[in-house]
């Protein structure tokens, strides 16, 4: 937990509130960029699929030598593309998600990814929601993001001479 003490000086009332909103907006933007660069790539790995609990695709649980596996989605992907990575067929989606648009306010941040329509919208007959899978955050990552946000905020607040930040247990 962080204790933030603010002291206003000078003739302008509520001077620090304006600066605090600006600082929080910058912190949220930096946090969104951190998630995009450090956590999003894990979504395209088998380890990430286990951690985030992705819905199993057709053929993921079957024996690889069987006829049913070869005809399944996973079998076709392995045969045609040479991999079974989650959320990736041709690699186009993974490339498109490298583009981002970050917006933030003092209360939160949002990151927009350029993804194909089949990821944005859930099919009615399918249990698979790729948009939800792509944006999941695990409990460990929630804690990491909180620590990163705290570190960014502390760095920015230490740059202001009228604010003192100290850790409270």
C-alpha positions as CSV (number, residue, x, y, z in Angstrom):
1,X,0.0,0.0,0.0
2,X,1.2,3.5,-0.8
3,X,0.5,6.6,1.3
4,X,0.5,9.8,-0.8
5,X,0.7,13.1,1.0
6,X,0.1,16.2,-1.1
7,X,0.8,19.8,0.0
8,X,-0.5,22.7,-2.1
9,X,1.5,25.8,-2.2
10,X,0.9,29.0,-4.0
11,X,-2.2,31.0,-5.0
12,X,-3.8,28.3,-7.2
13,X,-6.3,26.1,-5.3
14,X,-6.7,22.5,-6.4
15,X,-3.5,22.8,-8.4
16,X,-2.3,19.4,-7.5
17,X,-5.5,17.6,-8.4
18,X,-4.9,18.6,-12.1
19,X,-1.4,17.3,-12.0
20,X,-2.5,14.1,-10.2
21,X,-5.1,13.4,-12.9
22,X,-2.4,13.9,-15.6
23,X,0.0,11.6,-13.8
24,X,-2.6,8.8,-13.4
25,X,-3.5,9.1,-17.1
26,X,0.2,8.6,-18.0
27,X,0.5,5.7,-15.6
28,X,-2.5,3.9,-17.1
29,X,-1.1,4.4,-20.6
30,X,2.3,3.0,-19.6
31,X,0.6,0.0,-17.9
32,X,-1.3,-0.8,-21.1
33,X,1.9,-0.7,-23.1
34,X,3.5,-3.0,-20.5
35,X,0.7,-5.5,-20.8
36,X,0.9,-5.4,-24.6
37,X,4.7,-6.0,-24.7
38,X,5.1,-8.4,-21.8
39,X,1.9,-10.4,-21.3
40,X,0.1,-10.5,-24.7
41,X,2.7,-12.7,-26.4
42,X,2.1,-15.4,-23.8
43,X,-1.5,-15.8,-25.1
44,X,-0.1,-17.4,-28.3
45,X,1.8,-20.1,-26.5
46,X,0.7,-23.5,-25.1
47,X,1.8,-22.5,-21.6
48,X,-0.4,-19.4,-21.9
49,X,-3.4,-21.6,-23.0
50,X,-3.0,-23.7,-19.9
51,X,-2.6,-20.7,-17.6
52,X,-5.6,-18.8,-19.0
53,X,-7.8,-22.0,-19.3
54,X,-8.6,-21.7,-23.0
55,X,-11.5,-23.8,-24.3
56,X,-10.0,-27.0,-25.8
57,X,-10.2,-27.1,-29.6
58,X,-11.4,-30.1,-31.6
59,X,-8.7,-32.8,-31.5
60,X,-6.5,-31.4,-28.7
61,X,-7.4,-34.3,-26.4
62,X,-7.2,-37.1,-29.0
63,X,-4.4,-39.5,-30.0
64,X,-2.3,-38.0,-32.7
65,X,-2.1,-41.2,-34.8
66,X,-5.9,-41.7,-35.1
67,X,-8.0,-40.9,-38.2
68,X,-10.2,-38.6,-36.1
69,X,-7.3,-36.5,-35.0
70,X,-6.1,-36.0,-38.6
71,X,-9.6,-34.7,-39.6
72,X,-9.9,-32.4,-36.5
73,X,-9.1,-28.7,-36.4
74,X,-5.9,-29.4,-34.4
75,X,-4.8,-32.2,-36.8
76,X,-5.4,-30.1,-39.9
77,X,-3.5,-27.2,-38.4
78,X,-0.6,-29.5,-37.5
79,X,-0.5,-31.0,-40.9
80,X,-1.0,-27.8,-43.0
81,X,0.8,-25.2,-40.8
82,X,3.2,-27.4,-38.8
83,X,2.2,-26.2,-35.3
84,X,-0.6,-26.4,-32.7
85,X,-0.2,-23.0,-31.1
86,X,-3.4,-21.5,-29.6
87,X,-5.1,-18.5,-31.3
88,X,-2.7,-18.9,-34.2
89,X,-3.5,-20.6,-37.6
90,X,-1.5,-18.8,-40.2
91,X,0.2,-16.3,-37.9
92,X,-1.8,-13.3,-39.3
93,X,-3.6,-12.7,-36.0
94,X,-0.4,-12.7,-34.0
95,X,1.1,-10.1,-36.4
96,X,-2.0,-7.9,-36.4
97,X,-2.0,-7.8,-32.5
98,X,1.4,-6.1,-32.6
99,X,-0.4,-2.9,-33.7
100,X,-2.1,-1.1,-30.8
101,X,-4.0,2.0,-29.9
102,X,-3.7,3.0,-26.3
103,X,-6.2,5.4,-24.7
104,X,-6.3,6.3,-21.0
105,X,-8.0,8.5,-18.4
106,X,-7.1,9.1,-14.8
107,X,-9.5,6.2,-13.9
108,X,-8.3,3.5,-16.3
109,X,-6.8,2.6,-19.6
110,X,-7.8,0.7,-22.8
111,X,-5.8,-0.9,-25.5
112,X,-7.3,-1.6,-28.9
113,X,-5.9,-4.4,-31.0
114,X,-6.3,-4.9,-34.7
115,X,-7.7,-8.4,-34.9
116,X,-9.8,-10.2,-37.6
117,X,-13.6,-10.4,-37.2
118,X,-13.6,-14.1,-36.3
119,X,-11.8,-13.2,-33.1
120,X,-13.9,-10.1,-32.3
121,X,-17.3,-11.9,-32.4
122,X,-18.2,-15.2,-30.8
123,X,-20.0,-17.7,-33.0
124,X,-23.4,-18.7,-31.8
125,X,-22.9,-22.5,-32.1
126,X,-19.4,-22.4,-30.5
127,X,-18.3,-22.4,-26.9
128,X,-15.0,-20.8,-27.9
129,X,-14.7,-17.0,-27.3
130,X,-11.3,-16.0,-28.8
131,X,-11.7,-12.3,-27.8
132,X,-12.1,-13.2,-24.2
133,X,-9.2,-15.7,-24.4
134,X,-7.0,-13.1,-26.0
135,X,-7.6,-10.5,-23.2
136,X,-7.6,-12.8,-20.1
137,X,-5.3,-11.9,-17.2
138,X,-4.3,-14.5,-14.6
139,X,-4.2,-13.8,-10.9
140,X,-0.5,-13.7,-10.9
141,X,-0.5,-11.1,-13.7
142,X,-3.1,-9.0,-11.9
143,X,-0.6,-8.7,-9.0
144,X,2.3,-8.0,-11.3
145,X,0.3,-5.3,-13.1
146,X,-0.6,-3.7,-9.7
147,X,3.1,-3.7,-8.7
148,X,4.1,-2.2,-12.1
149,X,1.4,0.5,-11.8
150,X,2.6,1.3,-8.3
151,X,6.2,1.5,-9.4
152,X,5.3,3.8,-12.4
153,X,3.2,6.0,-10.1
154,X,5.9,6.3,-7.5
155,X,8.5,7.2,-10.2
156,X,6.2,10.0,-11.5
157,X,5.3,11.3,-8.1
158,X,8.9,11.4,-7.0
159,X,9.5,13.8,-9.9
160,X,7.2,16.4,-8.2
161,X,8.8,18.4,-5.4
162,X,5.5,19.0,-3.5
163,X,4.7,15.3,-3.0
164,X,6.3,12.8,-0.7
165,X,5.6,9.1,-1.1
166,X,6.3,6.5,1.5
167,X,5.5,2.8,1.9
168,X,2.9,1.9,4.5
169,X,2.8,-1.7,5.8
